[in-house]
């Protein structure tokens, strides 16, 4: 079950060391959606996911890092496309009168910087089952439905 998070700012601020699973910036809709591993999982869950949705986004900039293979990602990213593990290493939030200037730093991956008017957050918790040496199956902790690790809110 996808659960809304009341304190979306708290979820963003608490995302340090969370694995970056994906992000998608849509210029025409002025939205940025970021999916992360989330430390606050439901009772009985092995893993949780966090979806941050930023609205009225402007000044989006992907600052390339030092890892050459990851510099190709600009307006979208999925960990499905690379074996690299990228985690949130810094969250900077500057509050202005009616907007937020946000910088998310990911070490050698680089940074995402942008301005937004609002954000919302949701979580989803899952149980995991090891299916082979390097493969896991994910199922929603509430209803048992399969969860795609790379697109857990689908």
Residue pairs with C-beta under 8 A, 6 or more apart in sequence:
1 124
1 140
1 141
1 142
1 143
2 51
2 122
2 123
2 124
2 153
3 42
3 122
3 123
3 124
4 120
4 121
4 122
5 11
5 50
5 120
5 121
5 122
5 123
7 121
8 52
8 119
8 120
8 121
9 93
9 119
11 38
11 40
11 50
11 52
11 121
11 123
12 52
12 91
12 93
12 102
12 119
12 121
13 91
13 93
14 39
14 40
15 36
15 38
15 50
15 52
15 88
15 91
16 88
16 89
16 90
16 91
17 87
17 88
17 89
18 36
18 37
18 38
18 39
18 50
18 87
18 88
19 36
19 37
19 79
19 85
19 86
19 87
20 34
20 35
20 36
20 77
20 79
20 86
20 87
20 88
20 106
20 109
21 35
21 36
21 37
21 49
21 78
21 79
21 149
21 150
21 152
22 34
22 35
22 76
22 77
22 78
22 79
22 80
22 150
22 151
23 32
23 33
23 34
23 35
23 76
23 77
23 112
24 32
24 33
24 75
24 76
25 31
25 32
25 57
25 60
25 75
25 76
25 114
26 32
27 60
27 75
30 55
30 56
30 57
30 58
31 53
31 54
31 55
31 57
32 53
32 54
32 57
32 60
32 112
32 114
32 116
33 51
33 52
33 53
33 54
34 51
34 52
34 54
34 104
34 112
35 49
35 50
35 51
35 52
35 151
35 152
35 153
36 49
36 50
36 52
36 88
37 47
37 48
37 49
37 50
38 48
38 49
38 50
38 123
39 48
40 48
40 123
41 47
41 48
41 123
41 125
41 141
42 48
42 125
42 141
42 142
44 127
44 141
45 125
45 126
45 127
45 141
46 126
46 127
46 128
47 125
47 126
47 128
47 138
48 123
48 124
48 125
48 126
49 123
49 124
49 125
49 126
49 147
49 152
49 153
50 121
50 122
50 123
51 121
51 122
51 123
51 124
51 152
51 153
52 119
52 120
52 121
53 119
53 120
53 121
53 122
54 102
54 114
54 116
54 118
54 119
55 116
55 117
55 118
55 119
55 120
56 99
56 116
56 117
56 118
57 114
57 115
57 116
58 114
58 115
58 116
59 101
59 113
59 114
59 115
60 75
60 112
60 113
60 114
61 112
61 113
61 114
62 73
62 74
62 75
62 110
62 111
62 112
63 110
63 111
63 112
63 113
64 70
64 71
64 110
65 71
65 106
65 107
65 108
65 109
65 110
65 111
66 108
66 110
67 84
67 108
67 109
69 82
69 84
70 82
70 84
70 86
70 108
70 109
70 110
71 110
73 81
78 150
79 85
79 86
79 150
80 150
84 109
86 106
86 107
86 109
87 106
87 107
88 104
88 105
88 106
89 105
89 106
89 107
90 103
90 104
90 105
91 102
91 103
91 104
91 105
92 102
92 103
92 104
92 105
93 100
93 101
93 102
94 100
94 101
94 102
96 115
98 117
99 115
99 116
99 117
100 115
100 116
100 117
100 119
101 113
101 114
101 115
102 112
102 113
102 114
102 115
102 116
103 111
103 112
103 113
104 111
104 112
104 113
105 111
106 112
122 153
124 140
124 147
124 152
124 153
125 140
125 141
125 142
126 138
126 139
126 140
126 141
126 147
126 152
127 138
127 139
127 140
127 141
128 136
128 137
128 138
128 139
129 136
129 137
129 139
130 136
131 137
136 149
137 146
138 146
138 147
138 148
138 149
138 152
139 145
139 146
139 147
140 146
140 147
148 154
